[in-house]
């Protein structure tokens, strides 16, 4: 038995929250055996109407525990109260969406009789659960991401083994207890808090049919390369979200959107506004207005209801962001606001003017409260720079010209392009995911559920058809 433990700390003040046991090789094997045995026995599969009833109970229990779930997520994840509460409400709605989507997991009729050899036949497809799901989750939305990875699996009929982020396991454990309380049998959703070695052991096992991974590109692509033959996967990595701003953009609507999209959760969002390419006629004005609003943001204790920007998940992230900003400054960027650490765990919302394209803030995902603004004279060149990185996730364009909007949407390399909205817009029923280095496959509750099923074709032959 593995007796090592994980200590969980609050990112804001580094106070100790809880110590929990870490699962090792033996626990991974037990979990795999339980999940595989369960899936192999069709008599244990849960009818759709029962799953829908369970989800109704889950939603009610989450609503009852709204404040407690919010505070647990805040304490270990550091997202401010107002945003964490929105996350919990989204998660409750996510459970509702999953319940509704169960009835939409349908197949289709395949036409027969189109050739002489196919007469007297009727054919149709049905959808079946894919099998055992391994879910590796991230820290930045400790409840909503878990809902997207576990509730979808259970709804699709798949036993799931979930590994929460090591910095935010408590929210996951609290949520899974709610699932059990609502009637989900324990073998259907198992939580393993484990290190990277045990995680790799889990996801590369041939009994895993599907991997849902949210985290760094380095780890995601590595795990994909190690998957057993036939294991499907969805990988959600980060981006370096670009925004194109034309001279006719509406500043009154745009500035608050870009401030929210850039500094929400201290920029620790995979589609956070990072690189703003603005026409030279308005670029400096836009940068200064964003900086002016960014300076007004309340940074501090995420449990304080007035806080708008909380801490970074770990002090070493503050060190990294400080290094990147100083490197940008050294290579010619102007710091319009911020640029300094507030404490060991908090960094000022920062706006940079025209960093060089060789700076890390221009080439890599910052994953922190830093937004860069670059002037352009030619929109085609701005789009080229926006597309120049390997990361392609969500992007945005601000313009009142419909032709320019359509042209830019077509030319930006992204899975989603927001017109007159920030790059971090998301609702839980829309497709969501990166392309190229930013990931593979699609998230979003209906899309994930479909990915966690596979089609089976039935062809019936009868002389009466």
MITORDO-696557 format. One record per residue (C-alpha): y, z, x. Coordinates in steps of 0.2 Angstrom, whole numbers. Layout:
N
[[Y; Z; X]]
...
***
This chain:
465
[[0; 0; 0]]
[[17; -5; 6]]
[[28; 11; 6]]
[[44; 4; 13]]
[[59; 5; 2]]
[[76; -4; -2]]
[[92; 6; -3]]
[[105; -1; -15]]
[[124; 1; -11]]
[[139; -2; -21]]
[[149; -17; -13]]
[[166; -9; -16]]
[[165; 8; -8]]
[[147; 6; 0]]
[[142; 22; -9]]
[[123; 24; -11]]
[[116; 19; -28]]
[[97; 20; -28]]
[[82; 18; -17]]
[[68; 8; -24]]
[[50; 4; -17]]
[[48; -13; -9]]
[[33; -24; -14]]
[[22; -31; -1]]
[[7; -42; 1]]
[[-5; -32; -10]]
[[8; -31; -24]]
[[11; -50; -23]]
[[-8; -53; -24]]
[[-9; -42; -39]]
[[5; -50; -48]]
[[-2; -67; -45]]
[[-19; -62; -51]]
[[-12; -55; -67]]
[[-1; -70; -71]]
[[-14; -82; -67]]
[[-27; -74; -77]]
[[-15; -72; -92]]
[[-11; -90; -92]]
[[-29; -96; -90]]
[[-33; -87; -106]]
[[-26; -96; -121]]
[[-30; -82; -133]]
[[-17; -72; -124]]
[[-3; -85; -127]]
[[10; -79; -139]]
[[14; -89; -154]]
[[32; -96; -156]]
[[37; -86; -171]]
[[32; -70; -161]]
[[43; -75; -146]]
[[57; -78; -158]]
[[56; -61; -166]]
[[55; -53; -149]]
[[70; -62; -143]]
[[80; -55; -159]]
[[75; -38; -153]]
[[80; -41; -135]]
[[97; -47; -141]]
[[100; -31; -152]]
[[94; -19; -138]]
[[106; -28; -125]]
[[120; -26; -138]]
[[116; -8; -139]]
[[116; -6; -120]]
[[131; -17; -117]]
[[142; -4; -108]]
[[127; 2; -98]]
[[121; -15; -93]]
[[140; -20; -88]]
[[142; -4; -77]]
[[125; -7; -68]]
[[130; -25; -65]]
[[147; -20; -58]]
[[141; -5; -48]]
[[129; -16; -38]]
[[137; -33; -39]]
[[155; -29; -38]]
[[161; -41; -51]]
[[176; -34; -60]]
[[173; -25; -77]]
[[181; -38; -88]]
[[171; -52; -80]]
[[155; -42; -80]]
[[156; -38; -98]]
[[158; -57; -102]]
[[143; -60; -91]]
[[133; -48; -102]]
[[139; -56; -118]]
[[134; -73; -111]]
[[117; -66; -107]]
[[115; -60; -124]]
[[119; -77; -131]]
[[108; -85; -118]]
[[93; -75; -126]]
[[98; -82; -143]]
[[99; -100; -136]]
[[82; -98; -129]]
[[75; -93; -146]]
[[83; -108; -154]]
[[76; -120; -141]]
[[58; -115; -143]]
[[58; -126; -159]]
[[65; -140; -149]]
[[51; -141; -136]]
[[44; -157; -145]]
[[35; -172; -139]]
[[36; -190; -146]]
[[26; -204; -154]]
[[20; -218; -143]]
[[19; -234; -152]]
[[2; -242; -152]]
[[-4; -259; -159]]
[[8; -269; -148]]
[[-6; -278; -140]]
[[-23; -282; -147]]
[[-32; -270; -135]]
[[-21; -255; -143]]
[[-25; -258; -161]]
[[-33; -244; -172]]
[[-24; -231; -162]]
[[-11; -217; -164]]
[[-3; -209; -149]]
[[9; -194; -147]]
[[14; -182; -134]]
[[15; -163; -135]]
[[23; -151; -123]]
[[13; -137; -114]]
[[19; -123; -103]]
[[18; -128; -84]]
[[10; -112; -78]]
[[15; -97; -68]]
[[33; -97; -63]]
[[41; -89; -48]]
[[59; -85; -49]]
[[70; -81; -34]]
[[87; -75; -40]]
[[105; -73; -33]]
[[117; -58; -33]]
[[133; -66; -40]]
[[127; -65; -59]]
[[114; -52; -58]]
[[110; -52; -77]]
[[114; -70; -83]]
[[104; -78; -69]]
[[89; -67; -72]]
[[90; -72; -91]]
[[91; -91; -86]]
[[75; -88; -75]]
[[64; -76; -85]]
[[69; -78; -103]]
[[67; -97; -101]]
[[49; -95; -94]]
[[43; -83; -107]]
[[51; -95; -121]]
[[42; -110; -113]]
[[25; -100; -113]]
[[25; -97; -94]]
[[21; -80; -86]]
[[35; -77; -73]]
[[36; -66; -57]]
[[54; -63; -53]]
[[62; -57; -37]]
[[80; -52; -39]]
[[92; -52; -25]]
[[90; -37; -13]]
[[108; -32; -16]]
[[107; -32; -35]]
[[89; -27; -41]]
[[95; -14; -53]]
[[102; -25; -67]]
[[86; -35; -66]]
[[75; -20; -68]]
[[85; -13; -82]]
[[84; -30; -91]]
[[65; -32; -89]]
[[63; -14; -96]]
[[73; -21; -112]]
[[60; -35; -113]]
[[46; -23; -112]]
[[54; -12; -125]]
[[56; -27; -137]]
[[38; -32; -136]]
[[36; -43; -121]]
[[19; -39; -113]]
[[21; -33; -95]]
[[10; -46; -87]]
[[21; -60; -94]]
[[37; -54; -85]]
[[34; -45; -68]]
[[47; -40; -56]]
[[44; -39; -37]]
[[58; -32; -26]]
[[52; -38; -9]]
[[58; -45; 8]]
[[58; -63; 13]]
[[41; -63; 20]]
[[33; -57; 4]]
[[44; -69; -6]]
[[37; -84; 4]]
[[20; -78; 1]]
[[23; -78; -17]]
[[31; -95; -20]]
[[20; -104; -8]]
[[4; -98; -17]]
[[-6; -112; -25]]
[[-7; -102; -41]]
[[12; -105; -43]]
[[16; -120; -54]]
[[35; -119; -54]]
[[48; -112; -43]]
[[66; -108; -49]]
[[77; -104; -35]]
[[95; -99; -34]]
[[102; -95; -17]]
[[107; -103; 0]]
[[103; -121; 4]]
[[94; -116; 20]]
[[82; -104; 11]]
[[80; -116; -4]]
[[75; -132; 6]]
[[64; -121; 18]]
[[54; -114; 3]]
[[52; -131; -5]]
[[45; -138; 11]]
[[32; -124; 10]]
[[27; -126; -8]]
[[8; -129; -12]]
[[4; -147; -18]]
[[9; -150; -36]]
[[21; -135; -37]]
[[37; -141; -45]]
[[54; -133; -42]]
[[72; -132; -47]]
[[84; -127; -32]]
[[102; -121; -36]]
[[112; -120; -20]]
[[131; -119; -17]]
[[145; -132; -17]]
[[163; -134; -10]]
[[170; -139; -26]]
[[184; -152; -25]]
[[198; -155; -37]]
[[209; -171; -38]]
[[227; -168; -45]]
[[237; -183; -50]]
[[257; -182; -51]]
[[256; -182; -70]]
[[245; -166; -72]]
[[252; -152; -83]]
[[256; -137; -72]]
[[257; -125; -86]]
[[239; -127; -90]]
[[233; -131; -73]]
[[239; -117; -62]]
[[231; -103; -72]]
[[215; -113; -73]]
[[214; -116; -54]]
[[218; -98; -50]]
[[204; -92; -61]]
[[192; -105; -55]]
[[196; -101; -37]]
[[197; -82; -37]]
[[185; -77; -51]]
[[172; -65; -43]]
[[182; -66; -27]]
[[176; -84; -25]]
[[158; -79; -25]]
[[153; -93; -37]]
[[143; -109; -32]]
[[156; -120; -41]]
[[171; -110; -37]]
[[187; -120; -34]]
[[188; -122; -15]]
[[197; -139; -10]]
[[212; -145; -20]]
[[218; -163; -16]]
[[235; -165; -24]]
[[246; -180; -24]]
[[260; -178; -10]]
[[274; -178; -23]]
[[268; -162; -31]]
[[256; -154; -18]]
[[267; -142; -10]]
[[274; -136; -27]]
[[256; -134; -34]]
[[251; -124; -18]]
[[266; -112; -19]]
[[263; -109; -38]]
[[245; -105; -35]]
[[250; -94; -21]]
[[263; -85; -31]]
[[250; -82; -45]]
[[236; -77; -33]]
[[248; -63; -25]]
[[249; -55; -43]]
[[230; -53; -44]]
[[225; -35; -44]]
[[212; -33; -31]]
[[201; -17; -30]]
[[188; -6; -38]]
[[178; -17; -50]]
[[175; -2; -62]]
[[194; -1; -65]]
[[197; -12; -81]]
[[214; -18; -73]]
[[205; -26; -58]]
[[205; -45; -57]]
[[197; -48; -40]]
[[183; -36; -33]]
[[175; -34; -17]]
[[164; -46; -7]]
[[145; -42; -8]]
[[144; -36; 10]]
[[157; -31; 23]]
[[150; -44; 35]]
[[156; -57; 22]]
[[174; -51; 24]]
[[172; -53; 43]]
[[166; -71; 41]]
[[180; -76; 29]]
[[193; -68; 41]]
[[185; -78; 55]]
[[186; -94; 45]]
[[204; -92; 39]]
[[210; -88; 57]]
[[201; -103; 63]]
[[210; -114; 50]]
[[226; -106; 55]]
[[223; -110; 73]]
[[220; -128; 69]]
[[236; -130; 59]]
[[234; -123; 42]]
[[248; -113; 35]]
[[244; -97; 26]]
[[254; -97; 10]]
[[247; -80; 4]]
[[234; -68; 8]]
[[225; -71; 25]]
[[221; -53; 28]]
[[207; -40; 24]]
[[212; -26; 12]]
[[198; -15; 17]]
[[180; -16; 24]]
[[175; -24; 8]]
[[190; -33; 0]]
[[199; -48; 6]]
[[216; -54; -1]]
[[216; -69; -12]]
[[221; -83; 0]]
[[229; -100; -2]]
[[229; -112; 13]]
[[240; -127; 15]]
[[232; -143; 23]]
[[219; -136; 34]]
[[211; -149; 46]]
[[196; -158; 40]]
[[186; -151; 55]]
[[190; -132; 49]]
[[175; -123; 42]]
[[186; -120; 26]]
[[186; -139; 24]]
[[168; -142; 29]]
[[157; -128; 22]]
[[156; -117; 6]]
[[168; -103; 8]]
[[160; -92; -5]]
[[176; -81; -4]]
[[193; -79; -12]]
[[201; -94; -2]]
[[208; -110; -9]]
[[214; -124; 1]]
[[227; -137; -4]]
[[228; -154; 4]]
[[242; -167; 0]]
[[237; -186; -2]]
[[246; -202; -4]]
[[231; -213; -9]]
[[219; -206; -23]]
[[204; -217; -15]]
[[206; -207; 1]]
[[207; -191; -8]]
[[190; -195; -17]]
[[183; -201; 0]]
[[187; -183; 7]]
[[181; -175; -8]]
[[164; -184; -7]]
[[163; -182; 12]]
[[153; -166; 13]]
[[134; -165; 10]]
[[137; -153; -5]]
[[139; -161; -22]]
[[139; -149; -37]]
[[154; -148; -49]]
[[171; -156; -47]]
[[187; -159; -57]]
[[202; -170; -60]]
[[219; -166; -67]]
[[228; -180; -75]]
[[235; -186; -92]]
[[230; -204; -88]]
[[214; -208; -97]]
[[210; -223; -86]]
[[213; -213; -70]]
[[202; -199; -77]]
[[187; -211; -80]]
[[189; -219; -63]]
[[189; -203; -54]]
[[175; -196; -64]]
[[165; -211; -59]]
[[169; -211; -41]]
[[167; -192; -38]]
[[150; -188; -31]]
[[145; -173; -43]]
[[133; -168; -56]]
[[148; -163; -67]]
[[166; -167; -67]]
[[179; -157; -77]]
[[194; -166; -84]]
[[209; -155; -85]]
[[199; -139; -81]]
[[193; -130; -66]]
[[177; -133; -57]]
[[168; -117; -62]]
[[168; -121; -81]]
[[150; -117; -88]]
[[142; -114; -104]]
[[124; -109; -104]]
[[117; -123; -115]]
[[124; -137; -104]]
[[115; -145; -89]]
[[120; -136; -73]]
[[114; -140; -55]]
[[118; -148; -39]]
[[113; -164; -31]]
[[110; -169; -13]]
[[111; -153; -2]]
[[117; -143; -17]]
[[101; -143; -25]]
[[87; -152; -35]]
[[83; -151; -54]]
[[94; -145; -68]]
[[97; -127; -75]]
[[105; -123; -91]]
[[93; -114; -104]]
[[87; -130; -114]]
[[85; -140; -98]]
[[76; -126; -88]]
[[64; -123; -103]]
[[60; -142; -103]]
[[57; -142; -84]]
[[45; -127; -87]]
[[34; -138; -98]]
[[24; -154; -96]]
[[19; -167; -107]]
[[1; -171; -113]]
[[-3; -187; -122]]
[[-16; -188; -136]]
[[-23; -205; -141]]
[[-33; -205; -157]]
[[-44; -220; -161]]
[[-49; -224; -179]]
[[-53; -240; -188]]
[[-42; -233; -202]]
[[-27; -234; -191]]
***
